[in-house]
């Protein structure tokens, strides 16, 4: 807006206004390009986190199935300790 107010003044140089506006727009385009690159990286990290989280819960469920947590009466003390340790790591 400052540029626009300057060009409205009597005797202002239109060529200088055009050059200044081009510089401002070029700078803003560079900023937008950088921001888009960061957004792309962020999206990739989100997808990776989602994949790792899914894999973690699948493996956790496999471990829980192996130990059959619901039938805890037939678990040995070592098995119970391992489950407690696993639970502490996940918390």
C-alpha positions as CSV (number, residue, x, y, z in Angstrom):
1,X,0.0,0.0,0.0
2,X,2.9,2.3,0.6
3,X,4.0,2.0,-3.0
4,X,0.5,2.8,-4.2
5,X,0.3,6.0,-2.0
6,X,3.7,7.0,-3.4
7,X,2.7,6.7,-7.0
8,X,-0.5,8.8,-6.3
9,X,1.7,11.8,-5.5
10,X,2.2,14.4,-8.2
11,X,5.4,14.0,-10.1
12,X,5.9,10.4,-9.0
13,X,7.9,8.0,-11.3
14,X,5.6,5.2,-12.6
15,X,8.7,3.2,-13.8
16,X,10.1,3.3,-10.2
17,X,6.7,2.1,-8.9
18,X,6.5,-0.8,-11.4
19,X,10.1,-1.8,-10.5
20,X,9.4,-1.6,-6.8
21,X,6.2,-3.6,-7.1
22,X,8.0,-6.2,-9.2
23,X,10.7,-6.6,-6.4
24,X,8.0,-6.9,-3.7
25,X,6.1,-9.5,-5.7
26,X,9.2,-11.5,-6.5
27,X,10.1,-11.6,-2.8
28,X,6.7,-12.7,-1.8
29,X,6.8,-15.5,-4.4
30,X,10.1,-16.7,-2.9
31,X,8.5,-16.7,0.5
32,X,5.5,-18.7,-0.7
33,X,7.7,-21.2,-2.5
34,X,9.7,-21.7,0.7
35,X,6.5,-22.1,2.7
36,X,5.1,-24.6,0.3
37,X,8.4,-26.7,0.5
38,X,8.1,-26.7,4.3
39,X,4.4,-27.7,4.0
40,X,5.3,-30.6,1.7
41,X,8.0,-31.8,4.2
42,X,5.5,-31.5,7.1
43,X,2.9,-33.6,5.1
44,X,5.6,-36.2,4.5
45,X,6.4,-36.3,8.2
46,X,2.7,-36.7,9.0
47,X,2.3,-39.6,6.7
48,X,5.5,-41.3,8.1
49,X,4.2,-40.8,11.6
50,X,0.9,-42.3,10.7
51,X,2.5,-45.3,9.1
52,X,4.9,-45.8,12.1
53,X,2.0,-45.4,14.6
54,X,-0.1,-48.0,12.7
55,X,2.8,-50.4,12.6
56,X,3.5,-49.9,16.3
57,X,-0.1,-50.7,17.2
58,X,-0.2,-53.7,14.9
59,X,2.9,-55.1,16.6
60,X,1.6,-54.3,20.0
61,X,-1.6,-56.2,19.3
62,X,0.4,-59.1,18.0
63,X,2.4,-59.2,21.3
64,X,-0.8,-58.9,23.3
65,X,-2.3,-61.8,21.4
66,X,0.7,-63.9,22.1
67,X,0.5,-63.3,25.8
68,X,-3.4,-63.5,25.8
69,X,-3.8,-60.7,28.3
70,X,-7.4,-61.6,28.9
71,X,-6.6,-65.1,30.1
72,X,-4.0,-63.7,32.6
73,X,-4.4,-66.7,35.0
74,X,-2.1,-68.9,32.9
75,X,0.6,-66.3,32.5
76,X,3.9,-66.9,34.2
77,X,5.5,-64.2,36.4
78,X,8.1,-63.4,33.7
79,X,5.4,-62.9,31.2
80,X,3.6,-60.5,33.5
81,X,6.8,-58.6,34.1
82,X,7.4,-58.3,30.4
83,X,3.8,-57.0,29.9
84,X,4.3,-54.4,32.7
85,X,7.6,-53.3,31.1
86,X,6.0,-53.0,27.7
87,X,3.1,-51.0,29.2
88,X,5.5,-48.6,30.8
89,X,7.4,-48.1,27.6
90,X,4.2,-47.3,25.7
91,X,3.0,-44.9,28.4
